[in-house]
Amino acid sequence: MFVPLQIKSSYSLLQSTIQPRELVKNAKERGYQAIAITDEQVMYGVIEFYQAAQQFDLKPLIGLEMTVLFGQLATQQVKLLFYAQSYHGYQSLMQLSTLRMTKQSDLTWQDVQTHLTDVIVIVAPQLMAIDAVQIALLQSIRQVVTDRLYMGINLSLDPVRRQVIVDLAQQIKTPVVACESVEYLESNQYFASQVLRSIGTKHIIEDPLNGVQHQGTHELKPMVDVEQAYQVAGLADAARETERIAQRCQLELNFQAPILPQFPTPNQEDAYTYLKTLCQQGLQNRPIAKGHTVSEYQARLDHELSVIHDMGFDNYFLIIWDVMAFAHQHQITTGPGRGSAAGSLVAYALAITDVDPIQYQLLFERFLNPERQQMPDIDLDLPDNRREEVLTYVHQKYGHQRVAQIITFGTLAARQAVNSVGQVLGVPKYQLAEVQQVVRRQTPTNQKYTLKQVVQASQALQNLMQDDPLIKLLIEVAEDLEGLPRNVSTHAAGLVLSEEPLIDTVPLQNGSSEAGLLMTQYPKDPVETLGLLKMDFLGLRNLSIMDEAMRLIHQTNPDFSLNQADLTDPLTMKLFQIGETDGVFQFESNGIRRVLQQLQPDSFEDIVAVNALYRPGPMNNIDHFIARKHGQETTNYITPALEPILKNTYGILVYQEQVMQVAVTMAGFSLGQADSLRRAMSKKKAQEMERMRQSFVQGALQKGYQESVAQQVFDYMDQFANYGFNRSHAVAYSKMAFEMAYLKAHYPLAFYAALLSIEPNPEKEIEHFQSAKRMQVTIKNPSINQSDSDFTVENNGLRIGLGFIKGIRGDFVKAILTERQARGPFENLNDFINRLDERWQNEKQILPLIYVGAFDRLGYNRAEMVQALPGLIEGASKFQTLSLSDELAPVIDRRPELNINERLAKESEYLGLYISGHPVNQYAKLQARLQSQVISHLKADQIVTLIVQINRVRVVKTKRDRREMAFLTVSDETGNLDVTVFPSQYQQFKTNLQSNQIVVINGKVEQRNQELQLIANRIALARQVQVETTPKRWVLRITPGVSEQQIINLLNQLQREASGNYPVIFYDAATNQAQQSRYHLDGENKVIDHLKELLGNENVILQEMG
């Protein structure tokens, strides 16, 4: 029985196309009974491989390939293969891989030889010579591993080189074993494998259309074919030796429930006693909700503690409590809870969460079901800019060897596969861009599409493949490589803790944390199956915003606490009612803001319900929810028993916990059984559902309900349970949202200063500025003497920070602030330049400061300073060492300020927004004449006229007839809007559709997926509409040289030929009096020419009337 011993999987990143599961499946089909995995240096795929082998009833051999350095100078490189004979051997492999990946360079034999307990070593087939050096090297290996050393051989070597290996093996008295390197599963995957390697090396393959014709020889061949080939080569013993190695490897991995670290309690108390003490103390600091009693809280606490203890989770809760206690002691703002953990009174008493589960009717069993042995899952929300502080604390408390981050793998998704393969194949950039554009259109960022699905759905891509064989090859190879791991990164939240050193359980490598944590080589699922405790520390930007806002508030109000944020606060509730929730966690999108406007929430429960409903699936119930709240739709219940459970949600099943409550009330289920029902309904397993239905109906019958009613209720739950949302999570996250809205309502300056300092998305920044203005917050331009790096609160306004200016380096900002702190404010632009280090005396860094108004109050306007800047810089460099720089500085000439459009253009360029106004504002009179609306006031189904600036234009072709149409993003001072321009309108108005153009758009407002958009009907340039609609009059100055009759004759003629809306006024220069006439003419050139011919150029004026 031949066993393949040298196989790299796709986890030897960018070196192999073999996925572990596919490897095992194909090995089984090709007659193998055992198979090895030997990835280079790493063990990333070991657990996936091991579990797949168990599923397909193959014996898995866990191996590792590594280049080891020998010799006194460590210059001799030898490729070795290591295999675990037992669990101790597996631990040895983990030690080797960890050492290599933390050292980040090849290991020496001195490094390796101390980690070879229960490890079989094969010298991989390679070029060797029979000499003293080679023999001594092999003897040094054999001296350590004795009879566990083998010499590898394969059929790719020519007979002479094979004989050298055989002779060497005889000299050192060690067996020869067949080592056929498997690099891909099928011979026709050779080219894809070469492309994959080239992606890693950034090598461009020459003549790929010829290269794809070549077949490989390192595929996974059927076992009988390999045995026969070795028989023919006279190496049958080497093939049989693979089976002996497989027999020597007897490794079993233990998959078990997490083994919790023991929390170090004070005074050697047991964990349960200490946990109970902490909970009792914590509960005394929590208020009792209205309508409930102390004894009710105590009974709930006792029940939860009992369940936690019986399930063995006392230490887990203490570990979480300790982490949160550290955060609170260091004034790190934490979230009120996440997921079902908010349903635990123990968590509330320990201040792990900040939601009272009794007050909000949250169920502990939704979090921890005593009838189902499963780890509790408490995820901790932390400010993303302070998460490292918490990681550092955990690292220091439990030790470097017992704490690690968790690895995750970036894969070659459809777009990246196309891009990477295209570059390797040398596809011309313009062609690759065309393919990428087609793929991008078919793969929205929020949806997962495989490349095969894209090809099937896109006629354009099919056409490109038919027209060009290189494009066809690109797509075919990209399909083969799609989904393969490309790189490693760190899991966004995961951390593992262990009672024993982690290296005993999982291989490690260096992590990316500033705290210096290690990182597991296994991703999160294998980590948990091996019994390690995984904790999630999630960094939330919204908590960073709240944390910074609290810091700013405490500068003037040190006693303020978020506990003061009453969840019935009218001012905060008003923000939700008017949809002014930009920047508020979970309630930022335009769609959910419109839902709030329609619903008019007047209680915290309404806000929780909106948060739960505004998701795919349950979103369909939003209109019913709103209509029932406002009495426009009747609320009916299948049975009166449902009313207490569904009353707050107007008869609509919104929360998963409502399913559980119905099961308890109607069928007598325990809460644990009810949670099992909830899980069964979400998984939709037919047999389990039928068993649950019978139990539910039987229980309902015993409680006196009719079978038809029980069946109807079960069907109703089954219909909506899949859409039901975790109420504990909804309450916790809605509480965080309300707290953010409270800060926005009561401390808008601190809120927006924090929001704008932390928001990384430029498009969002513009929305936040618009929102701040609606909240009557004054935005002040950057100031060289008053701005900090971030936004700051200043005299009832927000001062933009210098760090917000585009094109200015962070170290330049730091230098400015340091100089200002050391020597005081800058007197003027010249003083500023002269006080700078010479490296910063350049136009590239200083011009943005001028254009955004940072020097506006220092004596000169922006145009003057821009003009003078080169001379000031030159003067500073000449007189840097003299104290006469001010006296010798060039004179700044006076000149007119930049016009408003120039100022706005520069502000937009360097700030990404407008401070001096908005380009649309110059058309205020036109807005009044047209009675146009603003974006923030739009409602669905309106026919409107808007004056807006075009921010972005995206032209596409319709699928049916390939006609061009466009999608626009437009803005005014109040907000942004998406506009759809269908083909007929696009053909008519496409010349007007340019970025930064100000246009007048007429169209209909539509609502799709709770988002408003405009369907354009007419689009005109605002400047043309202004000319056409501005009231004018003809003023004719009467002079002695022209008779009255001549004028009347001409006007009668023009009235017949060019009648219009512009009245004609006679102006008598001699008397300085104006007189109305009966004539009304248009403004065409024909009229102007005739009038000027008669009266003279200077005596004819077409005058605007306002």
Number of C-alpha atoms within 10 A of each C-alpha: 17 26 27 26 28 24 29 27 28 24 26 22 22 22 23 26 29 24 20 23 19 14 22 30 16 17 24 19 12 15 14 19 22 23 25 25 27 26 26 21 21 27 25 27 24 25 20 16 24 22 18 19 25 12 12 16 14 19 21 24 27 27 29 27 26 22 20 20 20 17 14 8 8 14 11 15 15 21 14 17 26 26 30 26 24 19 20 16 24 27 22 25 28 25 21 25 25 25 22 22 19 14 12 11 11 17 21 21 18 13 14 18 15 12 17 23 19 22 25 22 25 25 22 25 25 16 11 14 14 12 9 9 12 14 16 13 15 21 18 15 16 18 11 14 18 15 13 21 26 25 25 26 26 22 17 13 13 9 12 9 18 20 13 15 23 20 15 21 19 13 13 15 15 19 19 27 28 30 24 24 22 21 24 27 20 17 16 16 22 24 19 21 22 19 29 28 18 20 21 15 11 13 15 17 15 11 11 18 13 8 13 17 11 13 14 15 16 18 19 21 19 16 20 13 12 20 20 14 15 19 14 10 11 10 21 17 14 23 26 18 19 22 20 14 19 23 13 16 22 15 18 12 13 11 12 11 15 18 18 19 17 15 17 15 14 9 7 8 11 15 22 19 13 17 21 18 11 16 22 16 12 16 20 11 12 14 9 16 14 7 6 11 10 13 9 11 17 14 11 18 21 16 15 20 21 15 16 21 16 11 18 15 18 24 22 22 20 21 19 18 20 15 18 23 16 15 19 14 8 11 12 22 21 24 23 23 28 21 20 24 30 32 31 27 30 29 25 23 23 26 23 28 27 21 26 24 25 18 12 15 12 25 25 24 25 26 21 24 22 17 14 13 10 13 18 16 16 23 21 24 24 25 23 16 16 17 19 17 16 19 22 15 15 23 21 14 13 16 15 15 18 21 26 28 31 24 25 21 18 13 16 20 21 24 19 15 26 25 19 19 26 28 21 23 23 17 18 10 11 9 14 19 14 13 22 19 14 18 21 14 12 19 18 10 9 6 7 11 16 15 23 15 12 19 19 10 12 15 13 14 23 16 13 17 19 12 11 12 12 19 23 17 18 26 24 17 23 27 21 17 27 21 18 22 21 23 14 15 13 19 16 14 17 19 26 20 25 24 16 13 14 20 17 16 20 22 25 30 22 19 20 14 15 10 16 15 24 25 28 28 28 24 21 19 11 19 22 19 15 19 17 25 21 26 19 17 22 17 20 19 19 25 23 24 28 26 22 23 23 23 16 20 20 14 9 9 11 11 8 12 11 14 9 10 18 12 16 12 15 14 14 23 22 16 22 25 21 17 23 24 26 22 26 22 21 16 25 16 16 18 17 22 22 22 23 23 15 17 24 21 23 14 13 16 17 20 25 22 22 24 21 23 23 20 14 9 12 19 17 13 14 19 14 18 25 22 16 18 19 13 10 11 14 12 18 13 14 13 13 9 13 18 16 11 19 20 14 15 20 21 20 23 24 26 23 23 26 25 26 24 22 22 27 20 16 22 22 19 20 16 21 19 20 26 27 19 25 24 17 21 21 17 13 13 11 11 10 13 18 12 12 20 18 14 17 25 24 16 20 23 17 13 13 10 17 13 13 11 15 23 16 15 22 19 13 15 22 20 13 20 26 19 21 23 22 20 27 31 23 25 29 26 24 25 23 24 23 28 23 24 28 25 23 27 21 13 15 22 30 25 28 26 24 25 25 26 20 18 17 11 9 13 12 15 20 21 19 19 24 20 21 23 14 14 14 12 17 17 20 19 22 28 21 27 19 16 22 20 18 16 26 23 21 15 9 12 18 24 23 29 23 29 21 20 21 16 16 18 14 14 11 18 19 15 15 23 20 12 16 17 11 9 9 11 15 18 14 16 21 22 16 18 21 21 17 16 13 13 7 18 21 14 13 11 16 21 17 21 24 24 26 27 21 22 24 20 13 14 12 18 19 23 19 18 24 17 14 18 22 15 15 25 21 15 19 25 15 13 15 16 10 10 9 10 19 16 8 14 19 18 11 16 11 13 13 9 14 14 9 13 14 13 21 20 18 18 25 17 17 19 24 17 21 21 19 16 15 21 20 18 14 13 17 12 13 20 20 10 13 16 12 17 14 19 20 16 8 18 16 16 13 12 16 19 21 23 28 29 23 23 17 16 16 11 13 14 12 13 11 6 7 10 14 18 19 20 18 22 18 24 27 21 23 17 18 23 20 16 23 19 24 17 18 13 18 23 14 11 16 18 11 16 22 15 14 16 19 24 24 23 22 19 21 18 18 18 14 9 11 17 17 21 22 25 20 22 18 16 23 18 18 22 16 11 14 17 12 11 12 14 15 20 19 22 20 24 20 18 15 9 8 12 10 11 9 11 16 12 11 14 22 13 12 20 17 10 13 16 18 15 13 19 19 20 19 15 18 15 14 10 7 8 10 14 11 11 10 9 18 19 20 20 18 10 9 12 19 16 13 14 21 15 11 15 18 15 12 9 16 19 17 15 13 12 8 7
